[in-house]
């Protein structure tokens, strides 16, 4: 049986048909720029790629194309469920949930906590219910994995009413990725996950680190929203909270405009003045572009500092895991980060680190060093497994 996994963005729809047992992908693709004249869908099937124009296309139209392809491949009758990535589940959801009207309403109540993400997730869910009315729909939450964080990790030092009445606390994100790579790391290290103290670093356009103790999240760099923590592609990460009021007064911006700038105009893009793409920044830095090099250095410094902080939350450290687009592909970022972590005993094996950039996950540190690993994340497979597990338990 197969699970259709959907990840709905503000103007995109990523999908994959995944075998939850083996991780095999029968069909995958990405619809981009939905709602615009430039909308299109890319489908990948067994090494074959097709692109379809979707001028002005919506989630529903994109799913119609997926449905037609499923029929052509004879997969329609083999689907067991649709699994949805949902970014924010607040405090209510600590595990996947079968989507009912009540669950959908609960996801809607979290929109103020993730205004860029949850509305798109809801739109994708509604379109999928219309397209696949007879299939169970399962929500898998980015925040659920982090619901095991203790109160000392998730509470802010703010008025109690803000937490009790408005849910102001740290939630953490990228939970499916952190959970997946922590389990994979345990296998590579040939040790039980329940015995390990790991820091997992999900590094892409969005970035976060997580302290995983015995397979459970006990701390995360992200907080109330995905804006807290590390420097990211276009997100600032940590800033002084007083910045909002200061720049609002100095630049004549509303608080909404300040927050939008911190989300979309900051991070690597702002520091370099060039791009939010780490590959392009590394190329520019190699040509002598000073601002590109500064952006990389700040990114690495914040990352190393945060990994060290997570070691404190764990009470020790058995290994670090790099994953995500940057974590899996940038040998130089990994090496620079581990060099800054020499205080914790890390030493890079340059040859192993270089091999890992070519798609060979594994340990990239010297024999006498604590292990640092590169592991390819697979959030689609994790979502399929979570959906399957929920249906089996029911």
C-alpha positions in Angstrom: 0.0 0.0 0.0 1.1 3.6 -0.7 0.7 6.9 1.1 0.3 10.1 -0.8 2.3 12.8 1.0 1.4 16.5 0.5 3.4 19.5 1.6 1.4 22.7 0.8 3.2 26.0 0.7 1.8 29.5 0.2 2.1 29.1 -3.6 3.4 25.6 -4.0 2.5 21.9 -3.6 5.1 19.3 -3.1 3.9 15.7 -3.3 5.2 12.1 -3.2 3.7 8.6 -3.4 5.7 6.7 -0.8 5.8 3.1 0.4 5.8 3.6 4.2 7.6 0.4 4.8 10.5 0.7 2.4 10.6 4.4 1.6 10.3 3.7 -2.1 8.9 6.6 -4.1 6.7 5.7 -7.0 5.8 9.3 -8.1 6.8 12.7 -6.8 6.7 16.3 -7.9 6.4 20.0 -7.2 3.8 22.5 -8.3 5.1 26.1 -8.1 3.8 29.6 -8.3 0.2 28.5 -8.0 -2.3 31.2 -8.6 -0.1 33.0 -11.1 0.3 32.8 -14.9 3.7 31.2 -14.4 2.2 28.3 -12.4 3.7 24.9 -13.4 4.0 21.3 -12.1 7.0 19.1 -12.4 6.5 15.3 -12.0 9.2 12.8 -11.5 8.6 9.1 -12.1 11.4 6.5 -12.2 14.0 8.9 -13.5 11.6 10.4 -16.0 10.6 14.1 -15.6 7.6 15.9 -17.1 6.6 19.5 -16.7 3.0 20.8 -17.1 1.8 24.4 -17.4 -0.8 25.4 -14.9 -1.5 29.0 -15.8 -3.4 30.5 -12.9 -3.6 27.0 -11.4 -4.8 26.3 -7.9 -4.2 23.5 -5.4 -7.2 21.7 -6.7 -6.0 21.9 -10.3 -2.6 20.6 -9.3 -4.2 17.7 -7.4 -6.3 16.9 -10.5 -3.0 16.4 -12.4 -1.7 14.2 -9.6 -5.0 12.2 -9.6 -4.8 11.7 -13.3 -1.2 10.4 -13.1 -2.1 8.1 -10.3 -4.8 6.6 -12.5 -2.4 6.2 -15.4 0.0 4.3 -13.1 -2.7 2.1 -11.7 -2.0 3.5 -8.1 -5.5 4.9 -7.4 -6.8 1.7 -5.7 -3.5 1.1 -3.9 -3.5 4.4 -1.9 -4.2 3.9 1.8 -4.2 7.5 3.0 -3.1 11.1 2.3 -0.5 12.4 4.8 -0.2 16.2 5.2 2.6 18.2 6.6 1.2 20.8 8.9 3.7 23.3 10.3 2.0 24.4 13.6 -0.1 22.2 15.9 0.3 24.4 19.0 0.1 22.5 22.4 -2.8 20.3 21.3 -1.0 18.0 18.9 1.9 15.8 20.1 1.3 13.1 17.5 -0.3 12.7 14.1 -4.0 13.2 13.9 -6.8 11.9 11.6 -8.3 15.0 10.1 -11.8 15.6 11.1 -13.8 18.9 11.1 -12.7 19.4 14.7 -9.0 18.8 13.9 -9.2 21.1 10.9 -10.7 23.8 13.1 -7.9 23.3 15.7 -5.3 23.7 12.9 -7.1 26.9 11.9 -6.8 28.3 15.5 -3.0 28.0 15.1 -2.9 30.3 12.1 -1.9 33.3 14.3 1.2 31.3 15.3 2.1 30.4 11.7 0.4 32.9 9.4 2.7 32.1 6.5 2.3 28.3 6.7 -0.9 27.0 8.3 -3.3 28.8 5.9 -1.5 27.1 3.0 -1.6 23.7 4.8 -5.4 24.1 5.3 -5.9 25.0 1.6 -4.0 21.9 0.7 -6.0 19.7 3.1 -9.3 21.0 1.7 -8.3 20.4 -1.9 -7.1 16.8 -1.0 -10.4 16.0 0.8 -12.3 17.1 -2.4 -9.9 15.1 -4.6 -9.7 12.0 -2.4 -13.0 11.9 -0.4 -12.8 8.2 0.4 -9.3 8.2 1.8 -8.2 8.9 5.4 -6.5 12.3 5.7 -3.7 12.4 8.3 -2.1 15.6 9.6 1.6 15.3 10.7 2.8 18.3 12.6 6.2 19.9 12.5 5.8 20.9 16.2 4.6 17.5 17.5 8.1 16.0 18.0 9.0 18.9 20.3 6.1 18.5 22.6 8.4 16.4 24.8 10.5 19.5 25.6 10.5 20.2 29.4 9.0 23.4 30.7 12.5 24.8 31.4 13.1 24.6 27.7 9.8 25.8 26.2 8.8 28.6 28.6 9.7 32.3 27.9 10.3 34.7 30.8 7.2 36.7 30.0 4.0 37.5 31.9 2.1 34.3 32.8 -1.1 35.5 31.1 0.7 35.6 27.8 1.4 31.9 28.0 -1.9 30.8 29.6 -4.2 32.9 27.4 -2.2 33.3 24.2 0.0 30.3 24.0 3.3 32.3 24.0 5.9 29.6 24.4 8.6 27.8 22.4 7.3 25.1 20.1 10.2 24.1 17.8 9.8 23.1 14.1 11.3 20.7 11.5 10.2 17.9 13.9 9.8 15.2 11.2 13.3 15.8 9.9 14.9 15.9 13.4 13.1 12.6 14.3 14.1 10.9 11.1 17.8 11.7 11.1 18.2 11.0 14.8 16.8 7.4 14.2 19.1 7.0 11.2 22.1 8.2 13.2 21.5 5.6 15.8 21.6 2.9 13.1 24.8 4.3 11.6 26.4 4.4 15.1 25.1 0.9 15.9 23.7 2.1 19.2 20.2 2.2 20.6 18.5 5.5 20.0 17.3 5.4 23.6 20.9 5.7 24.9 22.0 8.6 22.7 22.5 12.3 23.3 22.4 13.9 19.8 22.3 17.4 18.3 20.6 17.3 14.9 21.1 20.3 12.6 18.5 20.8 9.9 20.1 23.3 7.6 18.2 24.6 4.5 16.5 27.8 3.6 15.0 27.4 7.1 17.4 26.2 9.8 17.1 24.7 13.3 19.0 22.6 15.7 17.4 20.1 18.1 18.7 18.4 21.3 17.5 14.8 21.0 17.8 12.8 24.3 17.0 9.1 24.0 15.0 9.8 20.8 13.0 12.6 22.4 13.3 16.4 21.7 14.3 18.2 24.9 15.3 21.6 23.3 15.2 23.4 20.0 16.6 26.6 18.5 13.2 27.6 17.0 10.5 29.1 19.3 7.0 30.5 19.1 7.5 30.8 15.3 10.1 29.6 12.8 11.8 32.9 13.0 13.8 32.3 16.3 17.2 30.8 16.4 19.8 30.4 13.6 20.6 32.7 10.7 18.6 31.3 7.7 18.2 32.0 4.0 15.9 35.1 4.4 15.1 34.9 8.1 17.2 36.8 10.7 17.1 34.3 13.5 17.7 35.7 17.0 17.5 39.5 17.4 17.0 41.8 20.3 13.2 41.9 20.9 13.7 45.7 21.3 14.6 45.9 17.6 10.9 45.9 16.6 10.0 49.0 18.5 13.3 50.7 17.7 13.3 50.2 13.9 9.5 50.9 13.8 10.2 54.3 15.2 13.4 55.0 13.3 12.3 53.7 9.8 8.6 54.5 10.2 7.6 50.9 9.7 4.6 49.1 11.3 5.3 46.1 13.5 3.9 43.9 10.7 6.3 45.4 8.2 9.3 44.8 10.6 8.3 41.2 11.1 7.9 40.7 7.4 11.4 42.1 6.8 12.8 39.8 9.4 11.2 36.8 7.7 11.7 37.6 4.0 14.5 40.3 3.7 17.0 39.2 6.3 19.4 36.3 6.9 22.0 35.3 4.3 20.2 37.5 1.7 20.6 40.6 3.8 24.1 39.9 5.1 25.5 39.2 1.6 23.4 41.6 -0.4 23.5 38.9 -3.1 21.4 35.8 -2.5 19.9 33.4 0.1 21.5 30.4 -1.7 24.5 29.0 0.2 25.9 27.5 -3.0 26.0 30.9 -4.7 27.4 32.5 -1.6 30.3 29.9 -1.5 31.1 30.6 -5.1 31.0 34.4 -4.6 33.2 34.1 -1.5 35.7 32.0 -3.5 35.9 34.9 -5.9 36.7 37.3 -3.0 33.3 38.7 -2.3 33.7 40.0 1.3 30.0 40.3 2.1 29.4 36.7 0.9 32.2 35.5 3.2 30.8 37.5 6.1 27.3 36.0 5.6 28.8 32.5 5.7 31.0 33.2 8.8 28.0 34.6 10.7 25.9 31.6 9.7 28.6 29.2 10.9 29.3 31.1 14.1 25.6 31.1 15.1 25.3 27.4 14.2 28.3 26.3 16.2 27.2 28.4 19.2 23.7 26.9 19.1 25.0 23.3 18.8 27.2 23.9 21.9 24.1 25.2 23.8 22.2 22.1 22.9 24.9 20.0 24.4 24.2 21.8 27.7 20.5 20.9 27.4 21.5 17.2 26.8 24.0 17.0 29.7 26.6 15.7 27.3 27.0 14.9 23.6 27.3 11.6 21.7 27.2 13.1 18.2 26.1 15.8 15.8 24.0 15.2 12.7 24.0 17.5 9.7 21.0 17.4 7.3 18.9 19.5 4.9 20.1 21.1 1.7 23.1 22.9 3.3 23.8 20.3 5.9 23.9 17.5 3.3 25.8 19.4 0.5 28.1 22.0 2.0 31.4 20.4 3.1 32.9 23.8 3.9 30.0 24.8 6.2 30.3 21.5 8.1 34.1 21.8 8.4 34.0 25.4 9.5 31.3 24.5 12.1 33.2 21.6 13.5 36.4 23.6 13.6 34.6 26.1 15.9 33.5 23.1 18.0 37.0 21.9 18.8 36.3 22.9 22.4 34.0 19.9 22.5 36.6 17.6 21.0 35.5 17.6 17.3 38.1 17.0 14.5 37.1 16.8 10.8 38.2 14.0 8.6 38.6 16.1 5.4 38.5 13.2 3.0 35.3 11.7 4.6 33.7 15.2 4.7 34.5 15.7 1.0 32.9 12.3 0.1 29.8 13.2 2.0 29.1 16.2 -0.2 28.7 13.8 -3.2 25.7 12.1 -1.6 27.4 9.5 0.6 26.1 10.0 4.1 28.2 8.8 7.0 30.7 9.8 9.7 32.9 12.8 8.7 35.1 13.1 11.8 38.4 11.6 12.8 38.6 8.4 14.7 39.5 10.1 18.0 36.7 12.7 17.7 33.1 12.5 18.8 31.2 11.5 15.7 29.6 14.0 13.4 27.4 12.5 10.7 25.8 13.6 7.4 22.4 12.0 6.9 20.0 12.7 4.1 16.7 13.6 5.6 13.5 12.2 4.2 10.5 14.0 5.5 8.1 12.5 3.0 9.0 9.0 4.2 8.7 10.0 7.8 5.2 11.5 7.2 4.2 8.3 5.4 5.4 6.2 8.3 3.6 8.4 10.8 0.4 8.2 8.8 0.7 4.4 8.5 1.4 4.1 12.2 -1.7 6.1 13.2 -3.9 4.1 10.9 -2.5 0.8 12.2 -3.1 1.9 15.8 -6.6 2.8 15.1 
